[in-house]
Amino acid sequence: MATLSTFLLLCLAFMLLSSTHIQAAASIETAVASSKMYGGTQGSLRPEECGGRCTVRCSATSFKKPCMVFCRKCCAKCLCVPPGTYGNKQMCPCYNNWKTKRGGPKCP
């Protein structure tokens, strides 16, 4: 009798853990899908869209020409430009992690 009740208890615990795991996986997928922004994640742009995104990215700087050169180069490689005129680089790891020979950021 004790073994049957132990077995049933273990089965119940396994079913509860399985359903919790499935719900957690579904909520993670939903969070990831909702956090993605078109053009703001790596590989989400087409090469012809880089110019417009870089124009927005470099619009607040006083060094527009070098900003545009490096932004377009980075966009061509990463197919991503972070949103806004500054920061938000964590949304595009390739853009964020590309460094100059001196170790500084290559992408504006």
All heavy atoms as an XYZ file, in Angstrom:
799
protein
N       0.821     -1.196      0.000
C       0.000      0.000      0.000
C       0.863      1.257      0.000
O       0.556      2.210     -0.683
C      -0.930     -0.049      1.220
C      -1.893      1.084      1.298
S      -3.166      0.853      0.084
C      -4.301      2.047      0.585
N       1.923      1.228      0.804
C       2.807      2.404      0.903
C       3.520      2.641     -0.418
O       3.721      3.780     -0.818
C       3.806      2.222      2.039
N       3.885      1.588     -1.100
C       4.593      1.768     -2.367
C       3.678      2.336     -3.443
O       4.116      3.121     -4.268
C       5.201      0.437     -2.846
O       4.165     -0.528     -2.977
C       6.298     -0.029     -1.929
N       2.424      1.926     -3.437
C       1.469      2.465     -4.400
C       1.232      3.957     -4.151
O       1.236      4.765     -5.088
C       0.144      1.699     -4.340
C      -0.943      2.160     -5.323
C      -0.451      2.029     -6.758
C      -2.213      1.385     -5.118
N       1.066      4.341     -2.906
C       0.844      5.761     -2.606
C       2.105      6.576     -2.895
O       2.031      7.705     -3.370
C       0.390      5.951     -1.164
O       1.377      5.488     -0.273
N       3.273      6.010     -2.653
C       4.532      6.694     -2.972
C       4.656      6.872     -4.476
O       5.050      7.936     -4.958
C       5.736      5.894     -2.421
O       5.557      5.691     -1.028
C       7.036      6.620     -2.667
N       4.321      5.820     -5.209
C       4.376      5.879     -6.666
C       3.422      6.946     -7.209
O       3.795      7.741     -8.074
C       4.036      4.508     -7.265
C       3.986      4.516     -8.758
C       5.158      4.563     -9.500
C       2.772      4.468     -9.431
C       5.115      4.581    -10.887
C       2.721      4.478    -10.806
C       3.895      4.536    -11.539
N       2.211      6.982     -6.691
C       1.235      7.981     -7.135
C       1.693      9.400     -6.781
O       1.530     10.330     -7.563
C      -0.130      7.682     -6.526
C      -0.844      6.437     -7.071
C      -2.127      6.193     -6.287
C      -1.130      6.589     -8.541
N       2.277      9.540     -5.630
C       2.787     10.837     -5.202
C       3.930     11.301     -6.108
O       3.984     12.469     -6.506
C       3.256     10.771     -3.743
C       3.674     12.092     -3.114
C       2.519     13.081     -3.106
C       4.185     11.867     -1.712
N       4.816     10.395     -6.465
C       5.912     10.727     -7.386
C       5.385     11.099     -8.776
O       5.895     12.026     -9.414
C       6.904      9.567     -7.476
C       7.816      9.367     -6.269
C       8.644      8.102     -6.419
C       8.717     10.571     -6.086
N       4.388     10.369     -9.242
C       3.786     10.688    -10.549
C       3.155     12.072    -10.535
O       3.311     12.852    -11.479
C       2.744      9.641    -10.923
S       3.459      8.065    -11.400
N       2.452     12.393     -9.470
C       1.826     13.698     -9.334
C       2.881     14.814     -9.307
O       2.739     15.838     -9.972
C       0.962     13.744     -8.073
C       0.236     15.054     -7.807
C      -0.748     15.356     -8.923
C      -0.465     15.019     -6.473
N       3.965     14.601     -8.556
C       5.042     15.589     -8.484
C       5.683     15.782     -9.857
O       5.978     16.916    -10.278
C       6.082     15.155     -7.460
N       5.909     14.695    -10.575
C       6.487     14.782    -11.917
C       5.586     15.567    -12.864
O       6.050     16.397    -13.638
C       6.740     13.372    -12.469
C       7.317     13.377    -13.841
C       8.641     13.725    -14.068
C       6.518     13.042    -14.933
C       9.156     13.741    -15.341
C       7.029     13.058    -16.219
C       8.359     13.406    -16.426
N       4.293     15.336    -12.803
C       3.349     16.049    -13.674
C       3.344     17.538    -13.346
O       3.306     18.383    -14.241
C       1.944     15.450    -13.549
C       1.831     14.081    -14.187
S       0.192     13.301    -14.237
C      -0.785     14.103    -13.059
N       3.388     17.891    -12.072
C       3.417     19.298    -11.677
C       4.691     19.976    -12.159
O       4.655     21.096    -12.669
C       3.281     19.431    -10.163
C       1.901     19.179     -9.580
C       1.961     19.168     -8.065
C       0.922     20.228    -10.073
N       5.828     19.313    -12.000
C       7.099     19.886    -12.465
C       7.114     20.046    -13.982
O       7.613     21.043    -14.500
C       8.266     19.017    -12.008
C       8.626     19.102    -10.530
C       9.690     18.079    -10.177
C       9.082     20.497    -10.173
N       6.571     19.070    -14.684
C       6.531     19.143    -16.147
C       5.679     20.313    -16.615
O       6.074     21.054    -17.510
C       5.981     17.846    -16.733
O       6.843     16.781    -16.445
N       4.529     20.503    -16.015
C       3.650     21.592    -16.440
C       4.270     22.943    -16.099
O       4.154     23.903    -16.857
C       2.263     21.459    -15.823
O       2.319     21.655    -14.423
N       4.970     23.038    -14.965
C       5.643     24.285    -14.594
C       6.741     24.601    -15.590
O       6.904     25.744    -16.014
C       6.230     24.175    -13.170
O       5.186     23.850    -12.275
C       6.894     25.461    -12.747
N       7.517     23.591    -15.996
C       8.587     23.784    -16.966
C       8.037     24.241    -18.317
O       8.585     25.131    -18.948
C       9.385     22.492    -17.121
C      10.488     22.588    -18.121
N      11.612     23.348    -17.921
C      10.618     22.052    -19.354
C      12.391     23.261    -18.978
N      11.806     22.465    -19.862
N       6.958     23.647    -18.748
C       6.348     24.019    -20.033
C       5.835     25.452    -19.983
O       6.030     26.226    -20.920
C       5.219     23.033    -20.399
C       5.821     21.658    -20.732
C       4.383     23.556    -21.553
C       4.805     20.552    -20.864
N       5.203     25.841    -18.871
C       4.707     27.214    -18.737
C       5.857     28.212    -18.721
O       5.780     29.271    -19.324
C       3.876     27.360    -17.465
C       2.547     26.655    -17.523
C       1.835     26.657    -16.178
O       2.398     27.029    -15.163
N       0.578     26.233    -16.182
N       6.966     27.882    -18.048
C       8.126     28.774    -17.987
C       8.734     28.937    -19.375
O       9.094     30.053    -19.782
C       9.166     28.235    -17.014
N       8.844     27.854    -20.125
C       9.398     27.927    -21.476
C       8.521     28.790    -22.370
O       9.015     29.592    -23.161
C       9.549     26.523    -22.060
N       7.204     28.648    -22.251
C       6.290     29.447    -23.071
C       6.389     30.923    -22.712
O       6.361     31.792    -23.595
C       4.861     28.955    -22.893
N       6.528     31.247    -21.434
C       6.627     32.654    -21.047
C       7.942     33.263    -21.502
O       8.001     34.431    -21.870
C       6.448     32.821    -19.545
O       7.507     32.221    -18.851
N       9.027     32.477    -21.516
C      10.309     32.974    -22.017
C      10.215     33.251    -23.509
O      10.676     34.277    -23.987
C      11.439     31.974    -21.705
C      11.719     31.973    -20.204
C      12.701     32.301    -22.478
C      12.647     30.864    -19.754
N       9.615     32.344    -24.271
C       9.449     32.554    -25.707
C       8.629     33.807    -25.985
O       8.944     34.585    -26.884
C       8.779     31.343    -26.352
C       9.688     30.151    -26.502
C       8.984     28.975    -27.149
O       7.993     29.188    -27.865
O       9.441     27.847    -26.932
N       7.577     34.035    -25.221
C       6.749     35.225    -25.395
C       7.544     36.483    -25.096
O       7.457     37.461    -25.835
C       5.508     35.160    -24.477
O       4.794     33.954    -24.760
C       4.611     36.350    -24.674
N       8.339     36.469    -24.037
C       9.145     37.636    -23.673
C      10.182     37.943    -24.742
O      10.395     39.097    -25.100
C       9.821     37.411    -22.331
N      10.819     36.916    -25.289
C      11.826     37.129    -26.329
C      11.175     37.675    -27.587
O      11.673     38.612    -28.208
C      12.583     35.809    -26.624
C      13.418     35.926    -27.880
C      13.457     35.443    -25.444
N      10.048     37.127    -27.970
C       9.366     37.584    -29.174
C       8.901     39.026    -29.039
O       8.984     39.813    -29.978
C       8.174     36.673    -29.482
N       8.428     39.411    -27.861
C       7.939     40.776    -27.689
C       9.076     41.782    -27.572
O       8.890     42.955    -27.845
C       7.035     40.866    -26.466
O       7.778     40.629    -25.294
N      10.286     41.336    -27.162
C      11.391     42.270    -27.011
C      12.108     42.545    -28.324
O      12.883     43.485    -28.407
C      12.397     41.731    -25.987
O      13.073     40.613    -26.514
N      11.877     41.725    -29.331
C      12.541     41.949    -30.603
C      11.934     43.143    -31.306
O      10.733     43.295    -31.384
C      12.437     40.704    -31.485
C      13.324     39.588    -31.008
C      13.322     38.450    -31.977
C      14.257     37.377    -31.497
N      14.301     36.225    -32.370
N      12.813     43.986    -31.821
C      12.379     45.167    -32.548
C      12.938     45.061    -33.964
O      14.108     44.736    -34.135
C      12.922     46.419    -31.864
C      12.635     47.693    -32.614
S      13.529     49.082    -31.931
C      12.643     49.345    -30.444
N      12.124     45.303    -34.948
C      12.580     45.207    -36.314
C      13.742     46.155    -36.534
O      13.641     47.346    -36.269
C      11.437     45.539    -37.287
C      11.871     45.476    -38.722
C      12.133     44.255    -39.322
C      12.060     46.631    -39.458
C      12.548     44.189    -40.621
C      12.480     46.572    -40.771
C      12.723     45.344    -41.352
O      13.150     45.290    -42.650
N      14.871     45.639    -37.010
C      16.046     46.459    -37.277
C      16.897     46.682    -36.047
O      17.983     47.216    -36.150
N      16.423     46.291    -34.895
C      17.174     46.505    -33.676
C      17.807     45.237    -33.138
O      18.397     45.263    -32.078
N      17.699     44.140    -33.858
C      18.344     42.910    -33.440
C      19.250     42.439    -34.561
O      19.015     42.738    -35.732
C      17.315     41.815    -33.112
O      16.477     41.605    -34.246
C      16.481     42.184    -31.913
N      20.273     41.713    -34.183
C      21.274     41.296    -35.141
C      20.669     40.517    -36.299
O      19.909     39.597    -36.104
C      22.310     40.434    -34.443
C      23.508     40.139    -35.298
C      24.628     39.537    -34.473
O      24.762     39.844    -33.311
N      25.405     38.706    -35.084
N      21.007     40.925    -37.513
C      20.556     40.246    -38.712
C      19.139     40.571    -39.145
O      18.609     39.943    -40.044
N      18.509     41.568    -38.541
C      17.110     41.839    -38.856
C      16.925     42.885    -39.958
O      15.802     43.145    -40.351
C      16.358     42.278    -37.601
O      16.906     43.470    -37.092
N      18.008     43.479    -40.438
C      17.903     44.465    -41.522
C      18.337     43.859    -42.842
O      19.118     42.914    -42.886
C      18.812     45.675    -41.243
C      18.399     46.654    -40.172
C      19.464     47.728    -40.011
C      17.076     47.283    -40.494
N      17.853     44.438    -43.915
C      18.366     44.122    -45.237
C      19.433     45.182    -45.549
O      19.345     46.313    -45.054
C      17.245     44.145    -46.260
C      16.235     43.016    -46.056
C      15.167     43.001    -47.138
N      14.329     44.179    -47.105
C      13.198     44.294    -46.429
N      12.766     43.303    -45.711
N      12.507     45.412    -46.466
N      20.464     44.850    -46.329
C      21.552     45.804    -46.595
C      21.079     47.161    -47.116
O      21.646     48.198    -46.755
C      22.409     45.092    -47.635
C      22.167     43.633    -47.387
C      20.724     43.545    -46.939
N      20.039     47.192    -47.901
C      19.553     48.461    -48.450
C      18.890     49.350    -47.402
O      18.649     50.536    -47.636
C      18.613     48.234    -49.640
C      17.371     47.445    -49.345
C      17.511     45.946    -49.532
O      18.636     45.444    -49.712
O      16.465     45.273    -49.493
N      18.593     48.808    -46.237
C      17.978     49.596    -45.171
C      18.995     50.277    -44.260
O      18.631     51.097    -43.410
C      17.070     48.696    -44.326
C      15.907     48.126    -45.102
C      15.145     47.095    -44.307
O      15.771     46.151    -43.781
O      13.910     47.247    -44.217
N      20.273     49.961    -44.430
C      21.311     50.502    -43.552
C      21.409     52.026    -43.633
O      21.585     52.689    -42.609
C      22.667     49.886    -43.876
S      22.805     48.157    -43.359
N      21.301     52.594    -44.816
C      21.445     54.044    -44.973
C      20.445     54.833    -44.134
O      20.821     55.769    -43.425
N      19.200     54.452    -44.185
C      18.165     55.152    -43.429
C      18.354     55.006    -41.932
O      18.210     55.971    -41.175
N      18.688     53.799    -41.488
C      18.897     53.582    -40.049
C      20.125     54.337    -39.556
O      20.128     54.874    -38.465
C      19.056     52.093    -39.753
C      17.801     51.280    -39.977
C      16.663     51.704    -39.057
N      16.995     51.503    -37.682
C      16.457     50.593    -36.898
N      15.522     49.807    -37.354
N      16.840     50.490    -35.645
N      21.198     54.394    -40.378
C      22.402     55.116    -39.982
C      22.169     56.628    -39.987
O      22.745     57.341    -39.164
C      23.569     54.745    -40.889
S      24.218     53.087    -40.542
N      21.327     57.120    -40.875
C      20.996     58.545    -40.880
C      20.345     58.927    -39.555
O      20.679     59.958    -38.966
C      20.059     58.870    -42.064
O      20.731     58.545    -43.279
C      19.677     60.336    -42.080
N      19.451     58.101    -39.070
C      18.807     58.355    -37.771
C      19.836     58.238    -36.657
O      19.902     59.077    -35.762
C      17.631     57.370    -37.541
C      17.097     57.489    -36.133
C      16.538     57.619    -38.558
N      20.659     57.192    -36.690
C      21.647     56.956    -35.638
C      22.645     58.118    -35.525
O      23.044     58.484    -34.427
C      22.404     55.659    -35.933
C      23.420     55.257    -34.901
C      22.764     54.666    -33.709
N      23.742     54.211    -32.725
C      23.444     53.845    -31.510
N      22.195     53.837    -31.110
N      24.360     53.472    -30.679
N      23.038     58.692    -36.662
C      24.065     59.747    -36.676
C      23.478     61.158    -36.694
O      24.223     62.132    -36.828
C      24.973     59.550    -37.881
S      25.909     58.002    -37.842
N      22.176     61.290    -36.539
C      21.534     62.605    -36.686
C      21.901     63.597    -35.586
O      21.860     64.804    -35.811
C      20.011     62.445    -36.736
O      19.540     61.934    -35.507
N      22.295     63.146    -34.406
C      22.566     64.067    -33.299
C      24.047     64.409    -33.131
O      24.391     65.208    -32.276
C      22.041     63.469    -31.995
N      24.918     63.809    -33.938
C      26.346     64.068    -33.783
C      26.808     65.239    -34.641
O      26.195     65.555    -35.656
C      27.181     62.811    -34.116
O      28.549     63.074    -33.846
C      27.038     62.411    -35.566
N      27.894     65.872    -34.219
C      28.467     66.950    -35.034
C      29.487     66.380    -36.021
O      30.020     67.111    -36.852
C      29.108     68.019    -34.145
O      30.057     67.425    -33.289
N      29.766     65.085    -35.932
C      30.697     64.414    -36.846
C      29.928     63.433    -37.726
O      30.132     62.228    -37.670
C      31.772     63.666    -36.041
C      32.524     64.552    -35.088
C      32.223     64.558    -33.739
C      33.525     65.390    -35.550
C      32.905     65.362    -32.855
C      34.224     66.208    -34.674
C      33.919     66.205    -33.328
N      29.038     63.969    -38.545
C      28.117     63.133    -39.326
C      28.822     62.233    -40.333
O      28.484     61.065    -40.454
C      27.087     64.009    -40.029
C      26.081     64.606    -39.067
C      24.870     65.122    -39.795
C      23.912     65.883    -38.950
N      23.858     65.682    -37.548
N      29.795     62.777    -41.070
C      30.432     61.989    -42.133
C      31.147     60.753    -41.568
O      30.881     59.636    -42.031
C      31.385     62.848    -42.939
C      31.878     62.166    -44.187
C      32.643     63.114    -45.082
C      33.065     62.413    -46.357
N      33.738     63.329    -47.263
N      32.051     60.886    -40.569
C      32.667     59.659    -40.036
C      31.659     58.736    -39.357
O      31.769     57.507    -39.448
C      33.711     60.148    -39.039
C      33.576     61.616    -38.943
C      32.627     62.079    -39.993
N      30.676     59.300    -38.706
C      29.645     58.484    -38.080
C      28.933     57.639    -39.128
O      28.728     56.433    -38.941
C      28.649     59.366    -37.334
S      27.343     58.430    -36.481
N      28.568     58.245    -40.232
C      27.861     57.521    -41.302
C      28.753     56.440    -41.917
O      28.289     55.330    -42.195
C      27.383     58.485    -42.380
C      26.216     59.347    -41.963
S      24.706     58.405    -41.664
C      24.273     57.908    -43.313
N      30.033     56.748    -42.119
C      30.955     55.765    -42.711
C      31.021     54.515    -41.830
O      30.854     53.391    -42.307
C      32.362     56.378    -42.909
C      33.388     55.297    -43.224
C      32.341     57.424    -44.009
N      31.259     54.724    -40.542
C      31.408     53.573    -39.659
C      30.077     52.890    -39.374
O      30.019     51.661    -39.260
C      32.117     53.976    -38.371
C      33.578     54.240    -38.589
C      34.071     55.524    -38.572
C      34.444     53.202    -38.860
C      35.415     55.771    -38.797
C      35.797     53.435    -39.079
C      36.282     54.729    -39.046
N      29.017     53.651    -39.292
C      27.709     53.043    -39.073
C      27.327     52.144    -40.245
O      26.852     51.022    -40.046
C      26.654     54.127    -38.861
S      25.006     53.462    -38.522
N      27.554     52.615    -41.465
C      27.227     51.800    -42.643
C      28.092     50.548    -42.709
O      27.617     49.480    -43.092
C      27.376     52.628    -43.908
C      26.233     53.591    -44.096
C      26.352     54.344    -45.394
N      25.205     55.206    -45.581
C      25.251     56.340    -46.251
N      26.375     56.764    -46.781
N      24.159     57.058    -46.388
N      29.368     50.689    -42.345
C      30.265     49.535    -42.340
C      29.793     48.507    -41.311
O      29.737     47.303    -41.579
C      31.689     49.989    -42.014
C      32.721     48.883    -42.031
C      34.094     49.440    -41.721
C      34.842     49.543    -43.033
N      36.262     49.803    -42.865
N      29.439     48.982    -40.144
C      28.959     48.089    -39.092
C      27.625     47.449    -39.478
O      27.406     46.261    -39.240
C      28.802     48.864    -37.781
S      30.374     49.434    -37.093
N      26.753     48.232    -40.064
C      25.449     47.706    -40.473
C      25.597     46.659    -41.566
O      24.900     45.651    -41.561
C      24.545     48.850    -40.939
S      22.883     48.303    -41.374
N      26.537     46.889    -42.500
C      26.758     45.912    -43.575
C      27.229     44.576    -43.007
O      26.861     43.517    -43.511
C      27.774     46.461    -44.563
N      28.030     44.627    -41.953
C      28.526     43.389    -41.340
C      27.477     42.746    -40.444
O      27.261     41.540    -40.498
C      29.776     43.678    -40.523
C      30.325     42.452    -39.828
C      31.540     42.761    -38.999
C      32.001     41.501    -38.277
N      33.112     41.756    -37.378
N      26.831     43.545    -39.607
C      25.936     43.006    -38.571
C      24.468     42.944    -38.991
O      23.688     42.242    -38.357
C      26.027     43.874    -37.310
S      27.686     43.976    -36.637
N      24.095     43.715    -40.010
C      22.703     43.847    -40.440
C      21.818     44.281    -39.282
O      20.734     43.745    -39.049
C      22.187     42.572    -41.095
C      22.863     42.213    -42.411
C      22.336     40.898    -42.944
C      22.706     43.305    -43.448
N      22.330     45.236    -38.520
C      21.634     45.738    -37.352
C      22.178     47.121    -37.009
O      23.368     47.366    -37.147
C      21.890     44.791    -36.187
S      21.230     45.357    -34.625
N      21.301     48.027    -36.611
C      21.682     49.332    -36.086
C      20.828     49.545    -34.841
O      19.606     49.478    -34.908
C      21.437     50.469    -37.107
C      21.753     51.818    -36.492
C      22.267     50.256    -38.363
N      21.472     49.800    -33.697
C      20.680     50.003    -32.473
C      19.744     51.202    -32.612
O      20.070     52.172    -33.293
C      21.738     50.271    -31.398
C      23.000     49.701    -31.944
C      22.903     49.859    -33.433
N      18.592     51.162    -31.975
C      17.653     52.283    -32.067
C      18.183     53.517    -31.334
O      18.973     53.405    -30.399
C      16.391     51.745    -31.399
C      16.876     50.660    -30.507
C      18.080     50.073    -31.155
N      17.736     54.663    -31.766
C      18.128     55.913    -31.113
C      19.406     56.486    -31.682
O      20.010     55.941    -32.602
N      19.808     57.611    -31.115
C      21.005     58.289    -31.607
C      22.238     57.948    -30.778
O      23.359     58.264    -31.171
C      20.808     59.814    -31.576
O      20.495     60.213    -30.243
C      19.709     60.242    -32.520
N      22.052     57.297    -29.633
C      23.175     56.958    -28.773
C      22.776     55.795    -27.856
O      21.621     55.683    -27.460
C      23.556     58.171    -27.912
C      24.773     57.959    -27.052
C      26.045     58.015    -27.600
C      24.644     57.659    -25.706
C      27.169     57.816    -26.824
C      25.761     57.447    -24.915
C      27.029     57.529    -25.484
O      28.130     57.317    -24.711
N      23.752     54.948    -27.535
C      23.479     53.842    -26.612
C      22.676     52.726    -27.251
O      22.672     52.555    -28.468
N      22.020     51.939    -26.451
C      21.180     50.796    -26.867
C      21.953     49.735    -27.629
O      21.363     48.917    -28.318
C      19.985     51.271    -27.714
C      19.109     52.239    -26.987
O      18.814     52.066    -25.812
N      18.711     53.295    -27.664
N      23.283     49.739    -27.523
C      24.086     48.787    -28.290
C      23.890     47.345    -27.851
O      24.192     46.425    -28.600
C      25.571     49.156    -28.201
C      25.934     50.400    -28.981
C      27.434     50.621    -28.917
C      27.857     51.809    -29.730
N      29.325     51.971    -29.694
N      23.395     47.133    -26.639
C      23.175     45.769    -26.156
C      22.154     45.030    -27.015
O      22.105     43.815    -27.003
C      22.755     45.768    -24.678
C      21.372     46.289    -24.402
C      21.262     47.815    -24.342
O      22.223     48.534    -24.564
N      20.075     48.306    -24.040
N      21.350     45.753    -27.766
C      20.342     45.115    -28.629
C      20.980     44.486    -29.862
O      20.342     43.691    -30.546
C      19.284     46.129    -29.035
C      18.482     46.650    -27.853
S      17.146     47.706    -28.357
C      15.978     46.476    -28.913
N      22.224     44.860    -30.151
C      22.918     44.335    -31.323
C      24.334     43.945    -30.909
O      25.251     44.755    -31.030
C      22.926     45.388    -32.416
S      23.601     44.813    -33.968
N      24.544     42.733    -30.412
C      25.860     42.337    -29.906
C      26.992     42.481    -30.920
O      28.084     42.912    -30.563
C      25.678     40.875    -29.520
C      24.221     40.708    -29.311
C      23.554     41.679    -30.237
N      26.769     42.147    -32.165
C      27.802     42.274    -33.189
C      28.237     43.733    -33.302
O      29.427     44.050    -33.319
C      27.267     41.766    -34.522
S      28.307     42.117    -35.945
N      27.286     44.629    -33.365
C      27.543     46.067    -33.470
C      28.272     46.554    -32.226
O      29.190     47.348    -32.294
C      26.192     46.772    -33.609
C      26.205     48.217    -34.052
C      26.009     48.541    -35.384
C      26.372     49.243    -33.140
C      25.975     49.858    -35.798
C      26.344     50.566    -33.536
C      26.145     50.877    -34.876
O      26.120     52.182    -35.284
N      27.898     46.061    -31.094
C      28.471     46.466    -29.810
C      29.891     45.928    -29.618
O      30.746     46.613    -29.070
C      27.587     45.984    -28.668
C      28.013     46.514    -27.326
O      28.473     47.639    -27.206
N      27.878     45.706    -26.312
N      30.163     44.717    -30.051
C      31.426     44.047    -29.748
C      32.520     44.250    -30.791
O      33.645     43.814    -30.563
C      31.181     42.545    -29.552
C      30.266     42.275    -28.384
O      30.199     43.048    -27.438
N      29.531     41.187    -28.460
N      32.223     44.888    -31.909
C      33.243     45.119    -32.919
C      34.128     46.260    -32.432
O      33.659     47.375    -32.206
C      32.598     45.441    -34.263
C      33.509     45.290    -35.437
C      34.762     44.754    -35.453
C      33.230     45.670    -36.781
N      35.266     44.776    -36.721
C      34.358     45.324    -37.555
C      32.139     46.252    -37.405
C      34.419     45.567    -38.930
C      32.200     46.494    -38.764
C      33.321     46.157    -39.522
N      35.419     45.994    -32.255
C      36.341     46.968    -31.674
C      37.404     47.415    -32.681
O      37.712     46.708    -33.632
C      37.055     46.376    -30.445
C      36.115     45.840    -29.378
C      35.338     46.946    -28.714
C      34.468     46.373    -27.596
N      33.426     47.251    -27.199
N      37.992     48.596    -32.417
C      39.121     49.086    -33.211
C      40.394     48.369    -32.765
O      40.386     47.611    -31.796
C      39.317     50.606    -33.015
O      39.644     50.842    -31.642
C      38.063     51.379    -33.402
N      41.507     48.630    -33.458
C      42.785     48.024    -33.067
C      43.178     48.413    -31.645
O      43.837     47.668    -30.954
C      43.879     48.447    -34.037
C      43.720     47.877    -35.419
C      44.800     48.386    -36.349
C      44.536     47.898    -37.771
N      45.495     48.464    -38.728
N      42.779     49.603    -31.230
C      43.106     50.084    -29.884
C      42.153     49.563    -28.818
O      42.323     49.836    -27.640
C      43.112     51.609    -29.856
C      44.235     52.221    -30.611
C      44.175     53.701    -30.467
N      45.444     54.296    -30.805
C      45.651     55.581    -30.869
N      44.656     56.426    -30.591
N      46.827     56.055    -31.176
N      41.100     48.892    -29.222
C      40.152     48.334    -28.271
C      38.919     49.183    -28.036
O      38.061     48.817    -27.243
N      38.815     50.320    -28.711
C      37.645     51.167    -28.570
C      36.506     50.680    -29.452
O      36.693     49.797    -30.296
N      35.321     51.219    -29.289
C      34.188     50.789    -30.117
C      34.350     51.242    -31.567
O      34.718     52.378    -31.833
C      32.995     51.472    -29.460
C      33.553     52.629    -28.724
C      34.943     52.254    -28.319
N      34.112     50.334    -32.490
C      34.210     50.658    -33.914
C      32.907     51.294    -34.402
O      32.928     52.155    -35.257
C      34.499     49.402    -34.706
C      34.658     49.613    -36.188
C      35.839     48.867    -36.686
C      36.144     49.200    -38.111
N      37.575     49.253    -38.311
N      31.809     50.863    -33.846
C      30.502     51.298    -34.327
C      29.948     52.408    -33.451
O      30.003     52.315    -32.230
C      29.553     50.111    -34.356
S      30.173     48.699    -35.293
N      29.389     53.450    -34.107
C      28.843     54.590    -33.332
C      27.529     54.269    -32.654
O      26.812     53.417    -33.027
C      28.652     55.667    -34.386
C      28.526     54.941    -35.680
C      29.293     53.662    -35.523
